[in-house]
Amino acid sequence: MAHPPEKRMELRSAYIGGLPLEAAADKTGVPYATARNWFRAAREEGDDWDKFRAASLIVAGGGIEQAMGRIIAAGLMRCEALLERVALLEDPNEAVKAMAILGDTVSKLRAAGKSMMPEADKLGVAMDVIKRLIAYLRENHPQQADAFAELLPVFGDELARAYG
């Protein structure tokens, strides 16, 4: 079935507006396979919907942090949809394909986060180090763990003043 050009623009707008491609296809009443083909064809013709989406998210307000939040939320919605799909699949080959797509989505989310918000990635590493240090102290030096726990909020206040 041929779709009018307006339908493609409607799909493009829904996707650029922040919906995952699957949700944009559902919203506009276009089969997902058609949506994927249009998405791919547009990119090959120089109309990269992902670039417009990223730019519109930043311009829409809130800067890069809110844009990343929306991107991550959309990615998590995609992951949730894929997990629901895997649960319904009976064919093991289809389940493996769906899990591969899920893994790819998670990898892309992590890469986007690292490239667009390196401070958040550094903060994640720092938090992991602090958690591991606390666990180490509790297990090996419980008497120092209490003192460390008392100093941690003061240290956090210092960091807030330095980077806030």
LOVONU-518102 format. One record per residue: residue in three letters; x, y, z of N, C-alpha, C in turn. Coordinates in steps of 0.1 Angstrom, whole numbers, plus 5000, padded with zeros to 4 digits. Example, Ala and Ser with C-alpha at 12.3 -4.5 7.8 and 13.67 -1.06 7.14 Angstrom:
// residues 2
ala513249435078512349555078513249675078ser512849785071513749895071512950005079
END
This chain:
// residues 164
met500849885000500050005000500950125000ala500650214991501450344990500950445000his501850515006501450615016501650755010pro500850845013501050985008502351045015pro503051135008504251205014503951265028glu502751305030502451365043502551265055lys502351135052502451025062503951015066arg504851015056506251005059506651125067met506251245064506551365072505951355086glu504851295088504151275101505051175109leu505551075103506350975109507651045113arg508251115104509551185107509351285119ser508251355119508051455130507851385143ala507151275143506951195156508351145161tyr509151095152510451045156511351155160ile511451265153512351375157511851435170gly510451425172509951475185510251395197gly510851285195511351205206510851065208leu509851025199509350885200510350785194pro510450665200511250565193510550535180leu511350485170510850455157509550365157glu509650265166508450175167507250245171ala507350335182506250405187505750515177ala506650575169506250675159505450595148ala505950475145505250405134503850365139asp503650325152502350295157501450415158lys502050525162501250655163500750695149thr501550685139501150735126500450625117gly500350505123499650395115500450345103val501750345105502650295094503250165099pro503250065091503949945095505449975099tyr505949905109507249925114508349905103ala508149805095509049775084509049895074thr507949955071507950065062508650185069ala508350205082509050315089510550295088arg510950175090512450145090512950175076asn512250135066512750165052512750315049trp511750385053511750535051512950595059phe513150555071514250605079515550585072arg515750465068517050435061517150505048ala516150515040516150585027516450735029ala515850795039516050935042517550965046arg518150875054519550885057520450875045glu520150785036520950765024520750895015glu519650965016519451085008519951205015gly520551195026521151305034520251365044asp519051315046518151355057518251265069asp519251285077519551205089518551245100trp517551165102516551195112517151195126asp518251115129518851115142519551245145lys520151305135520851435137519851545140phe518751545132517651645135517051625149arg516951495152516351465165517251515177ala518551495176519451535186519451695187ala519451755175519451905175518151955181ser517051895177515751945182515551925197leu516151825202516051795217516851905224ile517951945219518752045225518152175224val517652215213516952335210515652355218ala514952235220513652235227513752295241gly514952305246515052365260515752265269gly516452335279517052255289518452215286gly518952235274520352205271520552065269ile521852035269522351895266521851795277glu521851835290521451745300520051695298gln519051785296517651745294517551665281ala518351705270518251625258518751485260met519851465268520351335270519251255279gly518651325288517551255296516451205287arg516051285277515051245268515551125259ile516751135255517351025246517350895254ile517850905267517950785275516550735278ala515550825280514250775283513650705270ala513950755259513450695246514150555245gly515450555248516150425247515650325256leu515350365268514750275278513450225274met512650315268511350265263511550165252arg512550185244512850085233513249955240cys514049955250514549835257513349765263glu512449835269511249775275510449705265ala510249775253509449715242510049585237leu511449585236512149475231512049355241leu512149385254511949285264510549215264glu509549305262508249255261508049165249arg508649205238508649125225509348995227val510448995234511248865236510348765244ala509648825254508848735262507748665254leu507248725243506248665235506748575224leu507948585221508548505210508648355213glu508248275204508448135206509648075198asp509948145187511048105179512348155185pro513248055189514548095195515348185187asn515348165173516148255165515648395165glu514348415166513748555167514148615180ala514148535191514448585204515948625204val516748555198518248585198518348715190lys517648735179517748855171517248975180ala516148955187515649065195516649105206met517249005212518249025223519449105217ala519849065205520949135199520549285197ile519349315192518949445191518949525204leu518449455215518449505228519849545232gly520849445230522249475234522749595226asp522449605214522949715205522349845210thr521049845214520449965220521150015232val521449915241522049955254523450005251ser524249945242525549995238525550135233lys524550165224524350295218524050395229leu523150365239522850455249524150485258arg524850385261526150405268527050495261ala527250475248528150555240527650695239ala526350715237525850845236526050925249gly525850855260526050915273527550955275lys528450865272529850895273530251015265ser529751015252530251125243529651255245met528351255249527651385251527751435265met527951345275528051395289529151325296pro530451355292531551295298531651315313glu531051425318531051455332530251345340ala529151315334528251215340528951075340asp529651045330530350925330531450925340lys532151035342533151045352532551035366leu531351095368530651085380530250945384gly529850865374529550725376530750645380val531850675375533050605379533450645393ala533350775396533650815409532750755420met531450755417530550695426530850545428asp531250475418531550335419532750315428val533750405426534950395435534550415449ile533750515452533350545466532550425472lys531650375464530950255469531850135472arg532750115464533750005466534550035478leu534950155480535850195492535050175504ile533750215504532950195516532750045519ala532549965509532349815511533649755517tyr534849805511536149755516536349795531leu536049915534536249965548535349885557arg534049865553533149795562533649655565glu534149595555534649455556535949435563asn536949525560538249515565538649605576his538049725577538349825587537049885592pro536249815599534849865603534949995612gln536050005620536150125628536450255620gln537150235609537350355600536150385591ala535350285589534150295580533250405586asp533050405599532150505606532750645604ala534050655606534650795604534550835590phe534750745580534650775566533150825563ala532150755568530750785566530450925571glu531050965582530851105588531551205579leu532651175573533351275565532751285550leu532151185546531651185532530651305529pro529651335537528851455534529651585534val530551595543531351715543532151725530phe532751615525533451615513532551645501gly531351585502530351615491530051765490asp529951835502529651975502530852055496glu532052005499533252065492533252055477leu532851935473532751915458531652005452ala530552015459529452095454529952245452arg530652285462531152425461532152445450ala532952345448534052345438533452335424tyr532452255422531952225408530452275406gly529852325417528452365417528252485409
END
